[in-house]
Amino acid sequence: MDPNLTKRNELLAQTVIKGLGRRNIKAEYAATREEALQEALAFIGEGSTVTMGGCTSAREIGLTDALAAGNYNFIDRDKMKDKRAAMLAAYDADVFVASANAITNDGVIVNIDGNSNRVSAIAQGPRHVLFIVGMNKVCGDLDGAIKRARNVAAPINAQRFNLNTPCCKTGACANCKSEDTICCNFLITRFNHHPGRMHVILVNDSLGF
């Protein structure tokens, strides 16, 4: 990575970490994917019951493989026949792993969901929520974060699942009501009432969508 971009990410990450702290959300910065993986495993702890939604960022840093190979009770919904059971198991998990569609400079986390298992687990249920967030997700304010979620993350995910939505054809949000829409529920996480429940790892990389 260009050293100037790395320096910018380091400085910006400290601003985001301070913003998250004021919202009762602990955070740390990882200079590399490998460092992010070690920080994630340290937070989760061996023997923990862990699950996640379709978290591309977790896969990209190698966390999914590490959980499957290590001493963890990893509930991998992609390998379970009963997807509903896997989703419901998240609410009683020790750790639910997620990312963010966007995060603001001052620590507001934005997510959009179709099935809404991900946003509901972030909001309530699992004992801990671990966010793996690439610095490409950081936006200047809430308006920018929502626009990023709707015009970057949602169209890419719609294309990934080959859905019949306007954004899948144009690459931009049309505020549609298509039966295939994945913009069903928006979650804006602006404060954490339960100390220690939420933890964010900001990664000096472009992760996810």
C-alpha contacts under 8 A as a table, 3 or more apart, distances in Angstrom:
res1	aa1	res2	aa2	distance
1	M	5	L	7.04
1	M	6	T	6.67
2	D	5	L	5.34
2	D	6	T	6.30
3	P	6	T	4.90
3	P	7	K	6.12
4	N	7	K	5.12
4	N	8	R	6.20
5	L	8	R	5.01
5	L	9	N	6.08
6	T	9	N	5.07
6	T	10	E	6.18
6	T	204	N	6.79
7	K	10	E	5.11
7	K	11	L	6.33
8	R	11	L	5.27
8	R	12	L	6.02
9	N	12	L	5.08
9	N	13	A	5.78
9	N	135	M	6.65
9	N	204	N	6.29
10	E	13	A	5.23
10	E	14	Q	6.59
10	E	29	Y	7.69
10	E	31	A	7.95
10	E	204	N	7.49
11	L	14	Q	5.41
11	L	15	T	6.82
12	L	15	T	5.16
12	L	16	V	6.40
12	L	105	N	7.59
13	A	16	V	5.03
13	A	17	I	6.00
13	A	29	Y	6.65
13	A	135	M	7.62
13	A	202	L	6.81
14	Q	17	I	4.99
14	Q	18	K	6.18
14	Q	29	Y	7.87
15	T	18	K	5.27
15	T	19	G	6.30
15	T	105	N	6.42
15	T	106	D	6.96
16	V	19	G	4.97
16	V	20	L	6.13
16	V	104	T	7.23
16	V	105	N	4.91
16	V	106	D	5.38
16	V	107	G	5.42
17	I	20	L	5.09
17	I	21	G	6.10
17	I	26	K	7.43
17	I	27	A	5.52
17	I	28	E	6.77
17	I	106	D	7.99
17	I	107	G	7.07
18	K	21	G	5.00
18	K	22	R	6.42
18	K	106	D	7.35
18	K	107	G	7.75
19	G	22	R	5.30
19	G	23	R	6.68
19	G	105	N	6.93
19	G	106	D	4.08
19	G	107	G	4.59
19	G	108	V	7.98
20	L	23	R	5.01
20	L	24	N	6.52
20	L	25	I	5.06
20	L	26	K	6.50
20	L	27	A	6.88
20	L	106	D	6.56
20	L	107	G	4.33
20	L	108	V	7.29
21	G	24	N	5.07
21	G	25	I	5.11
21	G	26	K	5.63
21	G	27	A	7.29
21	G	107	G	7.95
22	R	25	I	7.33
23	R	107	G	7.24
23	R	190	R	6.55
23	R	191	F	4.60
23	R	192	N	6.18
24	N	191	F	6.33
24	N	192	N	5.37
24	N	193	H	7.19
24	N	194	H	7.91
24	N	195	P	6.37
24	N	196	G	7.95
25	I	191	F	7.38
25	I	192	N	6.17
25	I	195	P	7.46
25	I	196	G	7.15
25	I	197	R	7.80
25	I	198	M	5.53
25	I	199	H	5.94
25	I	200	V	7.40
26	K	196	G	7.08
26	K	198	M	6.69
26	K	199	H	4.98
26	K	200	V	6.36
27	A	199	H	5.50
27	A	200	V	4.45
27	A	201	I	5.70
27	A	202	L	7.33
28	E	200	V	6.47
28	E	201	I	5.13
28	E	202	L	6.23
29	Y	36	A	7.86
29	Y	201	I	5.76
29	Y	202	L	4.82
29	Y	203	V	6.03
29	Y	204	N	7.60
30	A	33	R	7.17
30	A	35	E	5.49
30	A	36	A	5.05
30	A	39	E	7.77
30	A	201	I	6.75
30	A	202	L	6.07
30	A	203	V	4.83
30	A	204	N	6.19
31	A	35	E	6.47
31	A	36	A	7.51
31	A	203	V	6.21
31	A	204	N	5.07
32	T	35	E	5.16
32	T	36	A	6.25
32	T	203	V	6.49
32	T	204	N	5.88
32	T	205	D	7.03
33	R	36	A	4.95
33	R	37	L	6.20
33	R	60	E	7.92
33	R	61	I	5.03
33	R	203	V	6.75
33	R	204	N	7.63
33	R	205	D	7.31
34	E	37	L	5.12
34	E	38	Q	6.49
34	E	61	I	6.64
35	E	38	Q	5.22
35	E	39	E	6.24
36	A	39	E	5.10
36	A	40	A	6.05
36	A	61	I	6.95
36	A	201	I	6.80
36	A	202	L	7.96
36	A	203	V	6.40
37	L	40	A	5.09
37	L	41	L	6.22
37	L	61	I	5.92
37	L	62	G	6.62
37	L	63	L	5.93
38	Q	41	L	5.23
38	Q	42	A	6.13
39	E	42	A	5.12
39	E	43	F	6.24
39	E	201	I	7.69
40	A	43	F	5.19
40	A	44	I	6.21
40	A	63	L	7.61
40	A	130	L	7.69
40	A	201	I	7.53
41	L	44	I	5.07
41	L	45	G	6.00
41	L	46	E	7.82
41	L	63	L	7.77
42	A	45	G	5.44
44	I	48	S	6.57
44	I	50	V	7.90
44	I	95	V	6.58
45	G	48	S	6.04
46	E	70	G	7.84
46	E	71	N	5.51
46	E	72	Y	5.58
47	G	71	N	5.70
47	G	72	Y	4.67
47	G	73	N	6.36
48	S	72	Y	5.43
48	S	73	N	5.95
48	S	74	F	7.99
48	S	94	D	5.90
48	S	95	V	7.24
49	T	72	Y	6.29
49	T	73	N	4.50
49	T	74	F	5.88
49	T	75	I	7.33
49	T	93	A	5.34
49	T	94	D	5.17
49	T	95	V	6.49
50	V	72	Y	7.17
50	V	73	N	6.10
50	V	74	F	4.86
50	V	75	I	6.12
50	V	90	A	7.72
50	V	93	A	5.82
50	V	94	D	6.06
50	V	95	V	4.91
50	V	96	F	5.90
50	V	97	V	7.41
51	T	74	F	5.93
51	T	75	I	5.06
51	T	76	D	6.36
51	T	77	R	7.82
51	T	89	A	7.80
51	T	90	A	5.85
51	T	93	A	6.81
51	T	95	V	6.65
51	T	96	F	5.16
51	T	97	V	6.29
52	M	55	C	6.59
52	M	75	I	7.95
52	M	76	D	7.53
52	M	77	R	7.94
52	M	90	A	7.15
52	M	96	F	5.24
52	M	97	V	4.69
52	M	98	A	6.10
52	M	118	R	7.67
53	G	77	R	7.94
53	G	87	M	7.90
53	G	97	V	7.24
53	G	98	A	6.53
53	G	117	N	7.42
53	G	118	R	5.60
54	G	98	A	8.00
55	C	58	A	5.50
55	C	59	R	6.74
55	C	97	V	7.35
55	C	98	A	5.69
55	C	99	S	6.26
55	C	208	G	7.77
56	T	59	R	5.15
56	T	60	E	6.16
56	T	207	L	7.55
56	T	208	G	5.24
56	T	209	F	8.00
57	S	60	E	5.01
57	S	61	I	6.48
57	S	99	S	6.57
57	S	132	I	6.24
57	S	133	V	7.01
57	S	134	G	7.54
57	S	207	L	5.20
57	S	208	G	4.82
58	A	61	I	5.54
58	A	62	G	6.46
58	A	63	L	5.22
58	A	64	T	6.16
58	A	97	V	7.54
58	A	98	A	7.56
58	A	99	S	7.72
58	A	132	I	6.39
59	R	62	G	5.12
59	R	63	L	5.66
59	R	64	T	5.19
59	R	65	D	7.33
60	E	63	L	7.51
60	E	207	L	6.97
60	E	208	G	7.75
62	G	65	D	5.58
62	G	66	A	6.26
63	L	66	A	5.02
63	L	67	L	6.09
64	T	67	L	5.29
64	T	68	A	6.28
65	D	68	A	5.12
65	D	69	A	6.13
66	A	69	A	5.17
66	A	70	G	5.77
67	L	70	G	5.21
67	L	71	N	7.32
67	L	72	Y	5.97
67	L	73	N	7.94
67	L	74	F	6.06
68	A	72	Y	7.28
68	A	74	F	6.15
75	I	86	A	6.74
75	I	89	A	7.84
76	D	79	K	5.60
76	D	80	M	6.67
76	D	86	A	7.37
77	R	80	M	5.02
77	R	81	K	7.92
77	R	82	D	7.98
77	R	83	K	5.92
77	R	86	A	5.22
77	R	87	M	7.22
78	D	83	K	7.76
80	M	83	K	6.13
80	M	86	A	6.91
82	D	85	A	5.41
82	D	86	A	6.56
83	K	86	A	5.05
83	K	87	M	6.23
84	R	87	M	5.05
84	R	88	L	6.13
85	A	88	L	5.11
85	A	89	A	6.10
86	A	89	A	5.15
86	A	90	A	6.85
87	M	90	A	5.51
87	M	91	Y	7.79
87	M	117	N	6.44
88	L	91	Y	5.86
88	L	92	D	7.85
89	A	92	D	5.72
89	A	93	A	6.41
90	A	93	A	5.05
90	A	96	F	6.43
90	A	121	A	6.67
90	A	125	G	7.47
90	A	126	P	6.27
91	Y	121	A	6.01
91	Y	124	Q	7.36
91	Y	125	G	4.27
91	Y	126	P	4.75
92	D	125	G	6.13
92	D	126	P	5.24
92	D	127	R	7.24
93	A	96	F	6.50
93	A	125	G	7.85
93	A	126	P	5.00
93	A	127	R	6.50
93	A	128	H	7.98
94	D	126	P	5.87
94	D	127	R	5.00
94	D	128	H	5.96
95	V	126	P	6.05
95	V	127	R	6.13
95	V	128	H	4.68
95	V	129	V	5.56
95	V	130	L	6.82
96	F	121	A	7.33
96	F	122	I	7.55
96	F	126	P	6.11
96	F	127	R	7.98
96	F	128	H	6.27
96	F	129	V	4.81
96	F	130	L	6.21
97	V	129	V	5.89
97	V	130	L	4.84
97	V	131	F	6.02
97	V	132	I	7.54
98	A	118	R	7.50
98	A	122	I	7.81
98	A	129	V	7.14
98	A	130	L	6.09
98	A	131	F	4.85
98	A	132	I	6.38
99	S	130	L	7.84
99	S	131	F	4.69
99	S	132	I	4.90
99	S	133	V	5.45
100	A	103	I	6.62
100	A	109	I	6.39
100	A	110	V	6.11
100	A	111	N	5.63
100	A	131	F	6.98
100	A	132	I	7.59
100	A	133	V	6.19
100	A	137	K	7.28
101	N	109	I	7.89
101	N	110	V	5.87
101	N	111	N	5.04
101	N	112	I	7.00
101	N	137	K	6.57
101	N	145	A	7.84
101	N	148	R	7.32
101	N	149	A	5.11
101	N	153	A	6.03
101	N	209	F	6.87
102	A	109	I	6.17
102	A	110	V	5.20
102	A	111	N	6.84
102	A	137	K	4.69
102	A	138	V	5.97
102	A	139	C	6.75
102	A	145	A	5.10
102	A	146	I	7.25
102	A	148	R	6.52
102	A	149	A	6.03
103	I	107	G	6.18
103	I	108	V	5.53
103	I	109	I	4.50
103	I	110	V	5.95
103	I	137	K	5.97
103	I	138	V	4.94
103	I	139	C	6.00
103	I	142	L	7.95
103	I	145	A	6.12
104	T	107	G	5.19
104	T	108	V	5.20
104	T	109	I	6.68
104	T	138	V	5.54
104	T	139	C	4.76
104	T	140	G	5.59
104	T	141	D	5.16
104	T	142	L	6.07
104	T	145	A	6.25
105	N	108	V	7.65
105	N	138	V	6.44
105	N	139	C	6.11
105	N	140	G	5.42
105	N	141	D	6.50
106	D	141	D	7.67
107	G	190	R	7.27
108	V	142	L	7.15
108	V	188	I	6.86
108	V	189	T	5.78
108	V	190	R	4.86
108	V	191	F	7.84
109	I	187	L	7.99
109	I	188	I	5.80
109	I	189	T	5.00
109	I	190	R	6.63
110	V	145	A	6.62
110	V	146	I	6.72
110	V	149	A	7.28
110	V	186	F	7.34
110	V	187	L	5.84
110	V	188	I	4.79
110	V	189	T	6.42
111	N	119	V	6.84
111	N	149	A	6.87
111	N	186	F	5.84
111	N	187	L	5.20
111	N	188	I	6.67
112	I	119	V	7.38
112	I	149	A	6.74
112	I	150	R	7.75
112	I	154	A	7.57
112	I	182	I	7.50
112	I	183	C	5.75
112	I	184	C	7.17
112	I	185	N	5.77
112	I	186	F	4.57
112	I	187	L	6.34
113	D	116	S	4.84
113	D	117	N	7.70
113	D	118	R	6.82
113	D	119	V	6.43
113	D	182	I	5.80
113	D	183	C	5.75
113	D	184	C	5.92
113	D	185	N	5.42
113	D	186	F	6.59
114	G	181	T	6.81
114	G	182	I	3.83
114	G	183	C	5.58
114	G	184	C	5.00
114	G	185	N	6.66
115	N	118	R	7.72
115	N	182	I	7.43
115	N	184	C	7.55
116	S	119	V	5.32
116	S	120	S	5.98
116	S	184	C	7.40
116	S	185	N	6.41
117	N	120	S	5.28
117	N	121	A	6.11
118	R	121	A	5.29
118	R	122	I	6.27
119	V	122	I	5.06
119	V	123	A	6.21
119	V	185	N	7.73
119	V	186	F	7.70
119	V	187	L	6.12
120	S	123	A	5.13
120	S	124	Q	6.14
121	A	124	Q	5.27
121	A	125	G	5.72
121	A	126	P	6.44
122	I	125	G	7.57
122	I	126	P	7.62
122	I	129	V	6.34
123	A	189	T	7.84
126	P	129	V	6.75
127	R	197	R	6.24
128	H	196	G	7.42
128	H	197	R	4.40
128	H	198	M	5.79
128	H	199	H	7.75
129	V	197	R	6.09
129	V	198	M	4.86
129	V	199	H	6.34
130	L	198	M	6.09
130	L	199	H	5.01
130	L	200	V	5.90
130	L	201	I	7.65
131	F	198	M	7.73
131	F	199	H	6.21
131	F	200	V	4.65
131	F	201	I	6.13
132	I	200	V	6.21
132	I	201	I	5.14
132	I	202	L	6.45
132	I	203	V	7.29
133	V	137	K	6.81
133	V	200	V	7.16
133	V	201	I	6.12
133	V	202	L	5.01
133	V	203	V	6.00
133	V	207	L	6.94
134	G	137	K	5.86
134	G	138	V	7.90
134	G	202	L	5.77
134	G	203	V	4.71
134	G	204	N	6.30
134	G	205	D	5.36
134	G	206	S	5.16
134	G	207	L	4.76
134	G	208	G	7.34
135	M	138	V	5.59
135	M	202	L	6.34
135	M	203	V	5.92
135	M	204	N	5.76
135	M	205	D	5.98
135	M	206	S	6.23
135	M	207	L	7.73
136	N	205	D	7.08
136	N	206	S	5.16
136	N	207	L	7.00
137	K	209	F	7.95
138	V	145	A	7.60
139	C	142	L	7.57
139	C	144	G	5.79
139	C	145	A	5.40
139	C	148	R	7.93
140	G	144	G	6.28
140	G	145	A	7.43
141	D	144	G	5.33
141	D	145	A	6.21
142	L	145	A	4.91
142	L	146	I	6.16
143	D	146	I	5.30
143	D	147	K	6.23
144	G	147	K	5.04
144	G	148	R	6.06
145	A	148	R	5.05
145	A	149	A	6.20
146	I	149	A	5.05
146	I	150	R	6.17
147	K	150	R	5.15
147	K	151	N	5.73
147	K	152	V	7.77
148	R	151	N	5.26
148	R	152	V	5.17
148	R	153	A	6.62
149	A	152	V	5.76
149	A	153	A	4.94
149	A	154	A	6.09
150	R	153	A	6.21
150	R	154	A	5.24
150	R	155	P	7.25
150	R	172	A	7.80
150	R	173	C	5.89
150	R	183	C	7.67
151	N	154	A	6.23
151	N	155	P	6.21
151	N	171	G	7.28
151	N	172	A	5.11
151	N	173	C	5.24
152	V	155	P	5.85
152	V	156	I	6.32
152	V	171	G	7.87
152	V	172	A	7.50
152	V	209	F	6.88
153	A	156	I	5.40
153	A	157	N	6.16
153	A	209	F	4.90
154	A	157	N	5.18
154	A	158	A	6.02
154	A	167	C	7.84
154	A	173	C	7.72
154	A	182	I	6.99
154	A	183	C	7.17
155	P	158	A	4.98
155	P	159	Q	6.15
155	P	167	C	5.09
155	P	168	C	5.61
155	P	171	G	5.48
155	P	172	A	6.32
155	P	173	C	6.91
156	I	159	Q	5.09
156	I	160	R	6.07
156	I	168	C	7.48
156	I	171	G	7.48
156	I	209	F	6.80
157	N	160	R	4.78
157	N	161	F	6.27
157	N	209	F	7.59
158	A	161	F	5.33
158	A	162	N	5.97
158	A	163	L	5.29
158	A	164	N	7.93
158	A	165	T	7.22
158	A	167	C	7.26
158	A	168	C	5.58
158	A	181	T	7.93
158	A	182	I	7.15
159	Q	162	N	4.77
159	Q	163	L	6.30
159	Q	168	C	5.14
160	R	163	L	7.93
162	N	168	C	7.39
163	L	168	C	6.63
163	L	180	D	5.98
163	L	181	T	7.85
164	N	168	C	6.70
164	N	178	S	7.59
164	N	180	D	5.87
164	N	181	T	7.96
165	T	168	C	5.26
165	T	169	K	6.95
165	T	176	C	7.52
165	T	178	S	6.08
165	T	180	D	6.14
165	T	181	T	6.21
166	P	169	K	5.30
166	P	170	T	6.16
166	P	171	G	7.84
166	P	172	A	7.69
166	P	173	C	7.25
166	P	174	A	6.31
166	P	176	C	7.14
167	C	170	T	5.00
167	C	171	G	4.70
167	C	172	A	4.81
167	C	173	C	5.16
167	C	174	A	6.44
168	C	171	G	5.72
168	C	172	A	7.83
173	C	176	C	7.53
176	C	181	T	7.03
177	K	181	T	6.44
178	S	181	T	5.14
181	T	184	C	6.79
183	C	186	F	7.20
189	T	192	N	7.60
192	N	195	P	6.98
192	N	197	R	7.59
192	N	198	M	7.04
194	H	197	R	5.67
195	P	198	M	7.62
196	G	199	H	7.09
203	V	206	S	7.92
